[in-house]
């Protein structure tokens, strides 16, 4: 029995608009100059906003300037657009921040950065051909019966092209932007400095351990040979699954900068919230996605850690979900998975003393933390786990939990002074858990999360 087999009309895809192209800055000096231009634009925007406020007094005649002259919607859009044109690690880190509203990122910036989760510019044909020639040789075109120069998707690290090989295989080629892998460290450092300069990140927040983990993970993500191996591993783990499908990797066409996979004719998962679909269908889809997340953490100890909506497709003819991107993957140590299991058990029985002990063991709390901070973090974790604690069919589509956890996180950091990033080993796992909540929210699914997680405890 296939639980996703629910009556659902297949969408007729509209003709896609030709994507805007722009050259990818590939050298470190060139990328540093782009950061400088973005910083200058933010400074000019802040000066303009400051001048406006000096001229516009409030009802009491007061003229007040503060950090909010930097944190404007206009500046946020300029930053997001600048990162989108740069692509690479800069755009990828911006995407991650767009999912981290609970970490104290100002709402104006978090909302503006959401445009980075959409498709970016494509690289011009001249750059594309140079990459193909570098990876496959000057006679690269002889490998293909047909190659579509217009990408079917463009993201932060690369863009995807459809092609037919000379031996008749339909393939999807993920082609990495030039210079991306070599600029990871400088991109991450430059963006972190820019965000602190813009007061998006507090100067007193020690993010060095987090940045080191981000650099390490992005280095893995730009190695397409590593991603090919991860896809093959994931394909084996889900070989007998009735719902999920992982494309085959074609090793003969895969290099460190080009990933070749079988082409899958499927719909973007966004079709679920662009047109109405039966509630039972959305519930079954959401349940399947959340069960897979728990399997990754508690059974596989191997997590696909990029919850970008573009990484999920749906095949109506097969009633299957297609999982595309395994570049961002995390190995979960058994001790870490056991810690999350123990914390979840404590939440299920509302045992705050047990939660406290587990958080100390996992490194979320340290002996120097004040009791107010300890209780504040416990409150935040319990709140974030509302779907687990509540039980029954949790209505993700009508939940305002994201906003409530964001408000509680800001209060914990700035009100109670617990301004410490989570342990580096948990950063990308939390990214997956938070992103999956947003996925179920957009789908409008109702899922018995408590019952699901109990299967694994």
PESUL-V889822 format. One record per pair of residues at least 6 apart in sequence whose C-alpha atoms are under 7 Angstrom apart, sorted by the first residue. I is the first residue (numbers start at 1). J is the second residue. D is the distance in whole Angstrom. If there is no record, write none. Layout:
# PESUL-V889822
I;J;D, I;J;D
This chain:
# PESUL-V889822
2;242;7, 3;284;6, 4;281;6, 4;284;6, 4;285;6, 4;319;6, 5;319;6, 6;281;6, 8;277;7, 10;316;7, 19;121;7, 19;122;6, 20;121;5, 20;122;6, 21;121;5, 21;122;5, 21;123;5, 21;124;6, 22;121;6, 22;122;6, 22;123;5, 22;124;6, 23;123;5, 23;124;6, 24;86;6, 24;123;6, 24;177;7, 25;31;6, 25;86;6, 26;178;6, 26;179;4, 26;180;7, 27;179;6, 28;183;6, 38;79;7, 38;82;6, 39;194;7, 42;75;6, 45;75;6, 46;69;5, 46;70;5, 49;69;6, 50;65;7, 50;69;6, 53;63;6, 54;63;6, 57;63;5, 67;199;7, 70;198;6, 72;108;7, 73;108;5, 76;108;6, 76;109;5, 76;112;6, 77;112;5, 80;112;6, 80;113;5, 80;116;7, 83;90;6, 83;91;5, 84;91;6, 84;116;6, 84;120;6, 85;121;7, 87;156;5, 87;157;7, 88;156;5, 88;157;5, 88;180;5, 89;180;7, 89;184;5, 89;187;6, 89;188;7, 90;187;5, 90;188;6, 90;191;6, 91;116;7, 91;156;6, 92;156;6, 94;113;6, 94;116;7, 95;113;7, 95;114;7, 95;116;5, 95;117;6, 97;110;7, 98;110;5, 98;111;7, 98;113;5, 98;114;5, 99;435;7, 101;110;6, 101;406;6, 102;405;6, 102;406;4, 102;409;5, 102;410;7, 103;406;7, 103;409;6, 103;410;7, 104;406;7, 104;409;6, 104;410;5, 105;200;6, 106;200;7, 117;308;7, 119;153;7, 119;154;5, 119;155;5, 120;154;6, 120;155;6, 120;156;7, 121;154;7, 122;154;6, 122;159;7, 132;140;7, 133;140;6, 135;255;7, 143;165;6, 143;166;6, 144;163;7, 144;164;6, 144;165;4, 144;166;5, 145;164;6, 145;165;5, 145;166;5, 146;163;6, 146;164;5, 146;165;7, 147;162;7, 147;163;4, 147;164;7, 148;161;6, 148;162;6, 148;163;6, 149;161;7, 150;161;7, 151;159;6, 151;160;5, 151;161;5, 152;160;6, 152;161;6, 152;162;7, 153;159;6, 153;160;5, 154;160;6, 157;176;6, 157;177;6, 157;180;7, 158;174;6, 158;175;5, 158;176;4, 158;177;5, 159;174;6, 159;175;5, 159;176;7, 160;172;6, 160;173;5, 160;174;4, 160;175;6, 161;172;6, 161;173;5, 161;174;7, 162;171;6, 162;172;5, 162;173;6, 163;170;6, 163;171;5, 163;172;6, 164;170;5, 164;171;6, 170;262;6, 170;263;6, 171;260;6, 171;261;6, 171;262;5, 171;263;5, 172;260;6, 172;261;5, 172;262;6, 172;263;5, 173;258;7, 173;259;6, 173;260;5, 173;261;6, 174;258;6, 174;259;5, 174;260;7, 175;257;6, 175;258;5, 175;259;7, 176;257;5, 176;258;6, 181;219;7, 181;222;6, 184;215;6, 185;215;6, 195;201;6, 196;202;6, 196;203;6, 205;419;6, 205;420;7, 206;420;7, 207;421;7, 209;424;6, 210;424;5, 213;424;6, 217;328;7, 220;226;7, 220;327;7, 221;227;7, 221;327;4, 221;328;5, 223;256;5, 223;257;7, 224;255;7, 224;256;5, 224;257;6, 224;258;6, 224;259;6, 225;254;7, 225;255;6, 225;256;5, 227;326;6, 227;327;5, 228;249;6, 228;259;7, 230;326;6, 231;326;6, 232;249;7, 235;246;5, 238;244;7, 243;319;7, 243;320;5, 243;321;6, 244;320;5, 244;321;5, 244;322;6, 245;320;7, 245;321;6, 245;322;5, 245;323;6, 246;322;6, 246;323;5, 246;324;7, 247;261;6, 247;262;6, 248;261;6, 248;262;6, 249;260;6, 249;261;4, 249;262;7, 250;260;5, 250;261;6, 253;260;6, 254;260;5, 266;313;6, 266;314;5, 266;315;5, 267;313;5, 267;314;5, 267;315;6, 268;310;7, 268;312;7, 268;313;5, 268;314;6, 269;309;7, 269;312;6, 269;313;5, 269;314;6, 272;443;6, 273;442;6, 273;443;6, 282;443;6, 282;444;7, 282;445;5, 283;445;5, 283;446;5, 283;447;6, 286;440;6, 286;445;5, 286;447;7, 287;447;6, 291;452;6, 294;453;7, 296;302;5, 296;303;5, 297;303;6, 297;332;7, 297;337;6, 298;337;6, 298;456;7, 301;331;6, 301;332;5, 301;333;7, 302;330;6, 302;331;5, 302;332;6, 303;329;5, 303;330;5, 303;331;7, 304;326;6, 304;328;6, 304;329;5, 304;330;7, 305;328;5, 305;329;5, 305;330;6, 305;428;6, 305;429;6, 305;431;7, 305;432;5, 306;328;6, 306;432;6, 307;432;6, 307;435;5, 307;436;6, 311;323;6, 311;324;5, 311;325;6, 312;321;7, 312;322;6, 312;323;5, 312;324;6, 313;321;6, 313;322;5, 313;323;7, 314;320;6, 314;321;5, 314;322;6, 315;321;6, 339;358;7, 339;362;7, 341;457;6, 343;355;6, 343;358;6, 346;354;6, 346;355;6, 347;382;7, 347;389;6, 348;389;6, 356;378;7, 359;365;6, 360;366;6, 363;423;7, 364;422;6, 364;423;7, 365;374;7, 373;416;6, 373;418;6, 376;412;6, 380;405;7, 380;408;6, 380;409;7, 383;405;7, 384;405;6, 387;394;6, 387;449;6, 387;450;7, 388;449;5, 388;450;4, 389;450;7, 391;448;6, 391;449;7, 391;450;5, 392;448;5, 393;446;5, 393;447;5, 393;448;4, 394;446;5, 394;447;5, 394;448;6, 395;445;6, 395;446;4, 395;447;7, 396;440;6, 396;441;5, 396;444;6, 396;445;6, 396;446;6, 397;441;4, 397;442;6, 397;443;7, 397;444;4, 397;445;6, 412;418;6, 413;419;5
